[in-house]
């Protein structure tokens, strides 16, 4: 039986993970859970799964949760608070598998803690690789941690690779394995067919209405700008030891083919299925075996036709920024991620326009592109500086 720690259990990925776990009570034991402040949902999860430990990042909400658990005679569940506590449950000896599903750079240190402890790490937090790629992969190599990608695109690529490459994430030699290119698919989001001038008036509600996937608000906005695909581009570089030239982004509006691997002999292997995150989660949880995920089988006879398009970088400037950052180095990638988190939050709170997200990101990357980061401390420091700078841009007249 696998013992699980789920970092970010009240988010979209965390809930989907528990959906899969629920189907296999004989295979998985939930040892610890974490959330920021979603007390009510965490309370329900505690009642159902009875973890040993729970971390609420917010101290106030941790106290509320502890009181609620006490009232239903579940005071044996240890409730703590704070960022450092996330690292402690991630590396706890009682856990062998960690689902790293905290959105954003705030999940970096706990994910890295799980890696350094040599855990089986299910990586849904793409920012860990975006902000500290070389450092992160070196930690995987040193500790012998098993790294399994959860993003549907990276999980698809992983499934299409030879076994030898699957066993060496971050330092495999795909060229030696006969791979010529990785094809990263993206839906294009809800505005793929919109005219450029229409993007000025996009509302948060429109940006969060993804045509195929059910995701959190931040990731939905990233999908609409295609920054999500840009972050995945950077993540793919580190996960599969690729050069930017080895990765091609392909628009595939139906989100049926989740990504592809092209081989030197002309073969292209594609992983496909209904757009549901429970599929890659079930795959990673049970790898190398297969288990039920709760996802309906793909129906080829009622499927839409497959469409593929080239990316219009004028419509998706954030994707171009990410690809350029990937080529520029770690400082640019860390800066881009930090600025984007600030810009997306400002857009969701209606402080800036949808099209301002790319402007803030570009200005921030230009300022910090030459920063050198060789340690996790430098990554954290740069991340903090960029956030302050990006926040200052939001108050400027042109971004109001």
BELLINTA-V824688 format. One record per residue. RES is the residue in one letter. PHI is phi in whole degrees, 0 to 359 (none if undefined). OMEGA is omega in degrees with one decimal (none if undefined). NEAR is the number of other C-alpha atoms within 10 Angstrom. Layout:
BEGIN
RES:PHI:OMEGA:NEAR ; RES:PHI:OMEGA:NEAR
END
This chain:
BEGIN
X:none:177.1:9 ; X:282:175.1:16 ; X:260:-169.6:16 ; X:248:164.2:23 ; X:245:179.4:30 ; X:247:177.8:27 ; X:276:-176.2:31 ; X:89:-172.7:24 ; X:286:-179.8:27 ; X:266:177.0:24 ; X:278:-176.3:20 ; X:301:-179.1:17 ; X:292:179.4:27 ; X:299:179.3:22 ; X:294:178.5:18 ; X:294:177.3:21 ; X:298:179.1:23 ; X:293:174.5:20 ; X:299:179.3:16 ; X:291:179.3:21 ; X:302:-178.5:22 ; X:301:-179.5:17 ; X:282:-172.7:14 ; X:224:-177.6:14 ; X:298:-179.6:12 ; X:278:-176.1:10 ; X:256:-171.6:13 ; X:229:175.8:19 ; X:239:-178.6:19 ; X:280:-176.9:21 ; X:267:-177.7:22 ; X:211:-180.0:29 ; X:227:174.0:30 ; X:215:174.7:29 ; X:206:176.3:26 ; X:276:-174.9:22 ; X:209:-177.1:19 ; X:279:-173.3:18 ; X:296:-173.4:20 ; X:298:-179.9:14 ; X:292:178.1:14 ; X:298:178.1:21 ; X:300:178.3:17 ; X:297:179.4:12 ; X:295:178.3:17 ; X:295:179.5:21 ; X:298:-176.9:13 ; X:282:-170.4:10 ; X:258:176.3:17 ; X:47:177.4:19 ; X:291:175.8:19 ; X:285:-175.1:15 ; X:225:174.3:18 ; X:225:174.8:30 ; X:245:168.9:29 ; X:254:-177.4:27 ; X:301:178.4:20 ; X:281:-179.8:17 ; X:299:-179.8:16 ; X:301:-178.1:11 ; X:286:174.5:20 ; X:296:179.5:23 ; X:295:178.3:16 ; X:296:-179.9:16 ; X:297:-179.0:23 ; X:300:179.5:20 ; X:293:179.3:14 ; X:296:-179.8:16 ; X:293:179.1:20 ; X:298:-177.6:12 ; X:293:179.6:9 ; X:250:175.9:9 ; X:61:174.6:9 ; X:241:-177.6:15 ; X:291:177.1:13 ; X:289:174.7:13 ; X:285:-177.9:18 ; X:281:179.5:14 ; X:247:177.7:23 ; X:234:-177.8:22 ; X:217:175.7:20 ; X:108:-178.5:14 ; X:297:-177.7:17 ; X:298:179.5:13 ; X:294:175.9:17 ; X:298:179.0:29 ; X:296:-177.9:19 ; X:294:179.5:14 ; X:287:179.5:25 ; X:291:-178.1:33 ; X:253:-178.0:23 ; X:301:-178.3:18 ; X:294:179.2:11 ; X:285:-175.8:14 ; X:244:174.2:20 ; X:249:-179.6:20 ; X:232:-179.2:24 ; X:238:171.1:27 ; X:271:-178.6:29 ; X:266:-172.1:28 ; X:239:175.4:27 ; X:283:-177.2:28 ; X:283:172.6:22 ; X:91:-177.2:18 ; X:295:-179.7:21 ; X:294:178.0:14 ; X:268:-173.9:22 ; X:298:-171.6:25 ; X:292:178.8:18 ; X:291:177.2:24 ; X:295:178.8:29 ; X:295:177.6:25 ; X:298:178.0:19 ; X:296:178.5:30 ; X:296:-178.1:27 ; X:297:177.9:20 ; X:277:175.9:20 ; X:75:-177.7:21 ; X:283:163.8:24 ; X:279:-173.0:22 ; X:250:175.5:27 ; X:267:-168.0:24 ; X:268:172.6:24 ; X:255:179.6:24 ; X:272:-175.7:26 ; X:294:-177.2:26 ; X:296:178.4:25 ; X:301:178.6:25 ; X:279:-179.7:27 ; X:296:-174.3:31 ; X:272:-175.0:31 ; X:210:-171.9:25 ; X:310:-175.7:23 ; X:296:179.6:17 ; X:297:-177.4:18 ; X:295:-177.6:24 ; X:294:177.0:22 ; X:296:177.5:15 ; X:295:176.5:18 ; X:299:-177.8:25 ; X:295:-176.8:18 ; X:291:-174.1:12 ; X:272:-174.9:15 ; X:78:177.8:16 ; X:299:175.5:19 ; X:265:-175.8:18 ; X:254:-179.7:23 ; X:234:-176.6:25 ; X:284:179.9:26 ; X:255:174.7:29 ; X:314:-174.2:21 ; X:303:-178.1:24 ; X:291:-177.9:26 ; X:288:175.3:26 ; X:295:177.6:21 ; X:296:178.0:25 ; X:301:-179.9:24 ; X:304:-178.4:24 ; X:294:-177.7:21 ; X:268:-178.6:20 ; X:263:174.3:21 ; X:296:-177.3:13 ; X:303:-178.2:12 ; X:301:178.9:12 ; X:289:178.9:18 ; X:297:-177.3:19 ; X:275:-179.3:15 ; X:228:-179.4:18 ; X:299:177.4:22 ; X:91:-179.9:24 ; X:220:174.5:17 ; X:283:177.7:17 ; X:248:-174.7:16 ; X:291:177.5:20 ; X:296:177.8:14 ; X:296:179.6:9 ; X:275:176.5:15 ; X:92:-179.2:14 ; X:276:177.5:20 ; X:254:-177.0:18 ; X:197:172.1:20 ; X:251:-178.8:26 ; X:253:-176.2:22 ; X:263:-176.6:24 ; X:269:176.5:24 ; X:214:-176.0:26 ; X:286:-172.8:27 ; X:91:175.8:26 ; X:71:-175.0:23 ; X:285:-174.0:20 ; X:247:-177.0:21 ; X:301:-176.8:18 ; X:259:179.9:9 ; X:282:172.4:10 ; X:286:-177.9:10 ; X:304:-176.0:13 ; X:290:178.5:9 ; X:283:-176.3:9 ; X:291:179.1:16 ; X:300:-172.3:12 ; X:257:-178.6:11 ; X:299:178.0:14 ; X:260:176.0:14 ; X:304:-179.6:19 ; X:297:178.9:12 ; X:294:-178.2:14 ; X:292:-178.3:24 ; X:273:-178.2:22 ; X:268:-178.8:17 ; X:290:-175.7:21 ; X:290:-173.2:14 ; X:235:-171.3:16 ; X:250:173.6:16 ; X:257:-172.6:15 ; X:227:174.8:17 ; X:291:-174.4:13 ; X:296:-178.0:19 ; X:296:-179.1:20 ; X:293:178.0:21 ; X:296:177.0:24 ; X:295:177.5:28 ; X:300:177.4:23 ; X:292:-179.7:24 ; X:295:178.2:23 ; X:272:-172.3:28 ; X:67:169.7:27 ; X:297:178.2:27 ; X:304:179.3:20 ; X:290:177.3:25 ; X:295:177.1:28 ; X:295:177.8:26 ; X:293:176.8:26 ; X:300:179.7:26 ; X:295:179.6:28 ; X:298:179.6:26 ; X:298:177.5:26 ; X:305:-176.6:21 ; X:280:-178.7:22 ; X:298:-172.3:24 ; X:243:174.1:22 ; X:55:-175.8:19 ; X:251:166.7:22 ; X:267:-180.0:14 ; X:307:-178.8:15 ; X:290:-179.1:11 ; X:274:-174.4:16 ; X:243:177.5:19 ; X:235:177.0:15 ; X:270:-178.4:19 ; X:234:175.6:19 ; X:284:179.6:20 ; X:221:-169.4:21 ; X:302:-174.8:21 ; X:280:-178.8:20 ; X:55:178.4:24 ; X:268:172.5:24 ; X:272:-170.9:22 ; X:270:167.4:25 ; X:173:-174.6:27 ; X:218:174.8:26 ; X:235:-179.7:22 ; X:260:-178.4:18 ; X:254:-175.4:18 ; X:297:-178.5:12 ; X:277:179.7:9 ; X:100:178.5:9 ; X:287:171.6:11 ; X:232:176.9:16 ; X:261:-178.7:18 ; X:237:172.2:17 ; X:254:-177.4:18 ; X:224:179.8:16 ; X:165:176.7:17 ; X:297:-179.1:20 ; X:287:-177.4:18 ; X:211:-174.5:19 ; X:293:178.1:20 ; X:293:178.4:23 ; X:294:178.2:24 ; X:295:178.3:22 ; X:295:178.7:30 ; X:297:178.8:23 ; X:299:-177.2:20 ; X:289:179.6:24 ; X:300:-172.1:26 ; X:257:-174.9:14 ; X:310:9.9:11 ; X:267:175.7:10 ; X:277:176.4:9 ; X:236:177.5:12 ; X:227:175.3:16 ; X:297:179.5:15 ; X:248:-174.3:22 ; X:90:-179.4:15 ; X:272:178.6:15 ; X:297:176.2:11 ; X:300:178.4:8 ; X:291:-178.2:13 ; X:257:-177.2:10 ; X:294:-174.0:9 ; X:281:175.8:6 ; X:249:-177.9:7 ; X:282:173.1:11 ; X:288:176.1:10 ; X:293:-179.4:9 ; X:273:176.0:11 ; X:241:177.2:13 ; X:224:-177.9:13 ; X:222:171.4:14 ; X:283:-178.5:10 ; X:277:173.1:19 ; X:267:-175.5:13 ; X:288:175.0:12 ; X:289:177.8:10 ; X:284:-176.8:21 ; X:239:-177.4:21 ; X:296:-179.8:20 ; X:294:177.4:27 ; X:295:178.0:26 ; X:297:177.3:20 ; X:301:-177.6:22 ; X:292:178.9:28 ; X:296:177.8:21 ; X:294:178.5:16 ; X:296:178.6:25 ; X:301:179.0:25 ; X:284:-175.1:15 ; X:280:179.2:13 ; X:130:-172.2:16 ; X:297:-179.6:26 ; X:301:179.7:24 ; X:295:-178.8:27 ; X:293:178.8:29 ; X:297:-179.9:30 ; X:296:-179.0:30 ; X:299:-178.8:33 ; X:297:-178.7:27 ; X:295:-179.9:26 ; X:298:-178.0:28 ; X:296:179.0:26 ; X:297:178.0:20 ; X:292:-177.1:20 ; X:294:-179.6:27 ; X:295:178.0:27 ; X:299:178.8:16 ; X:295:177.8:18 ; X:295:-180.0:22 ; X:298:177.4:19 ; X:264:173.8:10 ; X:60:176.5:13 ; X:265:178.2:16 ; X:222:177.0:20 ; X:277:178.5:21 ; X:305:-177.9:24 ; X:287:178.3:21 ; X:284:-178.8:20 ; X:303:-179.0:27 ; X:294:-179.7:24 ; X:296:179.0:17 ; X:294:179.2:24 ; X:298:-178.1:27 ; X:296:-179.8:19 ; X:299:-179.1:15 ; X:291:179.8:23 ; X:296:179.5:25 ; X:301:-178.5:13 ; X:288:-171.0:13 ; X:246:-172.8:19 ; X:301:-175.8:18 ; X:272:-179.5:13 ; X:293:178.2:17 ; X:262:177.4:14 ; X:232:-177.5:21 ; X:237:178.9:13 ; X:220:-179.7:13 ; X:294:178.0:16 ; X:295:178.1:10 ; X:290:175.6:15 ; X:299:-178.8:21 ; X:297:-179.8:18 ; X:294:178.7:12 ; X:295:178.2:20 ; X:305:-178.5:20 ; X:295:-178.6:14 ; X:296:-179.1:14 ; X:295:-179.9:24 ; X:298:178.5:21 ; X:297:-179.8:13 ; X:295:-179.1:18 ; X:298:177.8:22 ; X:298:179.3:15 ; X:293:178.7:11 ; X:293:-176.3:20 ; X:293:-179.0:20 ; X:273:179.6:12 ; X:287:-174.7:9 ; X:305:-174.7:7 ; X:289:179.6:10 ; X:255:-179.4:15 ; X:278:none:12
END
